[in-house]
Amino acid sequence: MGIASYIKEIGRGHEGARSLSIADANDLMSQVLDGQVTDLEIGAFALAMRIKGES
């Protein structure tokens, strides 16, 4: 699963978003730390998390 799928899941707004599972969060952060995602994707993820609200 690519980072776009994760962004789609958390980017549905405060009411429609779901939290990532531990496995999903681990995979996403591994991709980020391994340099497999662009700065734009990281920014989109950060913005989606801000809109969703941390859980």
N, C-alpha and C positions, 0 to 999 in steps of 0.2 A: 504494500500500500504506500503510495507516495504522499508527500506532504500536502498536496492539493486536497486529498480526501480528508485529511485531518482538519484543514482549514474549513472545508465545507461543513463538517460536523459541528465545529464550534462557532462557525460564523453565521449561525441562523438567528442571531439576536439573543437578547437576554432571556426571553421566554422559550424560544424554540431550540436552543442549543443544548447539547448534552456534554457531560464531562467525558474526557478521554479515560479509557481504562489504563491501569498501570502499564500493561504491555504496550498499548498504543503510545502513551507518553514516553516510555523508554525508547521505542522505535523512532519516534519523531526526534527526540533529543539526540539520539545516536546519529541520525542523518545530519542534523545541524552541526554537531561537533566534528563529524567526519568530513565536513565541507561539501556534502552532497546537495545542498540547497543554496539558492541564490540569496543575496541580501534582500531582494524584493520579496521573496517568499517568507523570509524571516520577519520582515516588516509586516506583511499581511497576517502572519500568524500572531504576532504581538498585538496588532490592532484588533483582530478577532477575539483574542483573549480579553482585551480591555473592554470591548463591547459586551461580551458574554458575562464578564465578572469572574474573578477567580473563585475556585471552589476547593 
